[in-house]
Amino acid sequence: MKLRLKHKFAGFTLDLDLEAGSGITALFGRSGAGKSTIINAIAGLLRPDEGYLEVDGTVLMDTTRGLHMPPHKRRFGTVFQDARLFAHLTVAQNLDFGTRYAPRGTSVPRAEVIDLLGLAGLLDRAPNTLSGGEKQRTALGRALLSAPRMLLMDEPLASLDSARKHEILPYLEHLRDGPLNLPILYVSHAVDEITRLADTLIVIKKGHIAAQGPLRDVMSDPAAVPLIGVREAGSVIEATVQSHDADGLSTLRLRGGNLVLPGVMAAVGTTLRLRIKAQDVMIARTRPEGISALNILAARIIGIHAGAGPGAAVTLDVGGEQILARITGRAVSALGLEVGTSCFAVLKSTAIAQSSIGR
Ligand SMILES: Nc1ncnc2c1ncn2[C@@H]1O[C@H](COP(=O)(O)OP(=O)(O)OP(=O)(O)O)[C@@H](O)[C@H]1O
């Protein structure tokens, strides 16, 4: 789905062309970058001084022509930070409300949505008896049942505590990978959430697109480090669980070797995505010995990007997989690192947090 969006307010302008295929397209950016305004503008909830919105060649809004398609006709399903359920209706009745908005001739199988979101046991409950995660699942179900052309989600997990967040993430992964094939535009400022969920990443800065592309490409692009934030930046790689070992560690196979990590819950054979923060990767010219770090991967340097400060982002090729390391410029000089240098990436087992492991 292609969107062309331009909205002008006093003191703030949104101007972007974005493309979102099926799966999750994450909108990421600093506070005030314009992420929520983009969601509200697409949904039709704003009255800008000047505004234009085109979706797959159809103009939904053009203030120069006095055109402003109302929100319910735009066919976008919305889920916000607060679930915004109808308090006087049960979960089932809230879901009915979604169905009522589905355009004639379209329908999303209700049983499938209830099953996908685990709502079967909650249907008779009132919203004030639900946990935060259950409320969000209901809001998501209601949005899905309106048969939207796209789902707009604005920080849907931001008001949940960490346990509730981890309870709902698998539902979002199933929605992403499931049969509904719905494009989802997903706003979050949490990098761990985005690296778990997104297929495509769009970084917003001051109402414009600063970077966009497949999640793994943007995350491993050294130029994107300042946009993501130096502490959060890092590559996303795929690895397959090979064994769960007797000492509580698990061995994962990636293209360029094995990783040994704690706390991996997935079954042997499962392919997972892992975020490896650039600041957790060290580089050695020769294979280190007598070192406690269990993960030592043979690598070759394919890019060095000096930062504005003392840091440098080094892109490593590890068996065809790109891993980003953030080290100091001083270390780059001291080790004589250049593009083409063969080296070793060194990673502590505990460097990859449970929140950085997704399906
Ligand atoms: N109706 C409006 N009139 C004028 N300025 C607006 C209007 N709506 C939003 N803005 C401005 O747009 C900018 C972006 O705000 P927005 O809430 O979209 O950012 P955000 O990226 O979602 O931030 P956060 O992560 O903090 O929610 C802000 O400077 C805000 O003041």
Ligand as a Chemical Component Dictionary entry (heavy atoms), coordinates in Angstrom:
data_LIG
# 
_chem_comp.id                   LIG 
_chem_comp.type                 NON-POLYMER 
_chem_comp.pdbx_formal_charge   0 
_chem_comp.three_letter_code    LIG 
# 
loop_
_chem_comp_atom.comp_id 
_chem_comp_atom.atom_id 
_chem_comp_atom.alt_atom_id 
_chem_comp_atom.type_symbol 
_chem_comp_atom.charge 
_chem_comp_atom.model_Cartn_x 
_chem_comp_atom.model_Cartn_y 
_chem_comp_atom.model_Cartn_z 
_chem_comp_atom.pdbx_ordinal 
LIG N1  N1  N 0 -2.864 20.090 15.588 1  
LIG C1  C1  C 0 -1.587 20.462 15.680 2  
LIG N2  N2  N 0 -1.198 21.744 15.551 3  
LIG C2  C2  C 0 0.099  22.115 15.648 4  
LIG N3  N3  N 0 1.099  21.243 15.891 5  
LIG C3  C3  C 0 0.779  19.961 16.037 6  
LIG C4  C4  C 0 -0.567 19.483 15.952 7  
LIG N4  N4  N 0 -0.566 18.150 16.135 8  
LIG C5  C5  C 0 0.722  17.811 16.358 9  
LIG N5  N5  N 0 1.529  18.894 16.298 10 
LIG C6  C6  C 0 2.978  18.916 16.506 11 
LIG O1  O1  O 0 3.540  17.863 15.787 12 
LIG C7  C7  C 0 4.759  17.451 16.401 13 
LIG C8  C8  C 0 4.805  15.950 16.443 14 
LIG O2  O2  O 0 4.003  15.433 17.484 15 
LIG P1  P1  P 0 3.674  13.890 17.624 16 
LIG O3  O3  O 0 2.835  13.722 18.848 17 
LIG O4  O4  O 0 3.144  13.372 16.344 18 
LIG O5  O5  O 0 5.123  13.269 17.857 19 
LIG P2  P2  P 0 5.506  11.770 18.215 20 
LIG O6  O6  O 0 6.619  11.429 17.305 21 
LIG O7  O7  O 0 4.298  10.893 18.181 22 
LIG O8  O8  O 0 6.037  11.931 19.680 23 
LIG P3  P3  P 0 5.829  11.000 20.986 24 
LIG O9  O9  O 0 6.719  9.802  20.779 25 
LIG O10 O10 O 0 6.282  11.877 22.104 26 
LIG O11 O11 O 0 4.382  10.647 21.067 27 
LIG C9  C9  C 0 4.805  18.117 17.743 28 
LIG O12 O12 O 0 5.736  19.179 17.679 29 
LIG C10 C10 C 0 3.394  18.628 17.930 30 
LIG O13 O13 O 0 3.376  19.784 18.699 31 
# 
loop_
_chem_comp_bond.comp_id 
_chem_comp_bond.atom_id_1 
_chem_comp_bond.atom_id_2 
_chem_comp_bond.value_order 
_chem_comp_bond.pdbx_ordinal 
LIG N1  C1  SING 1  
LIG C1  N2  SING 2  
LIG C1  C4  DOUB 3  
LIG N2  C2  DOUB 4  
LIG C2  N3  SING 5  
LIG N3  C3  DOUB 6  
LIG C3  C4  SING 7  
LIG C3  N5  SING 8  
LIG C4  N4  SING 9  
LIG N4  C5  DOUB 10 
LIG C5  N5  SING 11 
LIG N5  C6  SING 12 
LIG C6  O1  SING 13 
LIG C6  C10 SING 14 
LIG O1  C7  SING 15 
LIG C7  C8  SING 16 
LIG C7  C9  SING 17 
LIG C8  O2  SING 18 
LIG O2  P1  SING 19 
LIG P1  O3  DOUB 20 
LIG P1  O4  SING 21 
LIG P1  O5  SING 22 
LIG O5  P2  SING 23 
LIG P2  O6  DOUB 24 
LIG P2  O7  SING 25 
LIG P2  O8  SING 26 
LIG O8  P3  SING 27 
LIG P3  O9  DOUB 28 
LIG P3  O10 SING 29 
LIG P3  O11 SING 30 
LIG C9  O12 SING 31 
LIG C9  C10 SING 32 
LIG C10 O13 SING 33 
# 
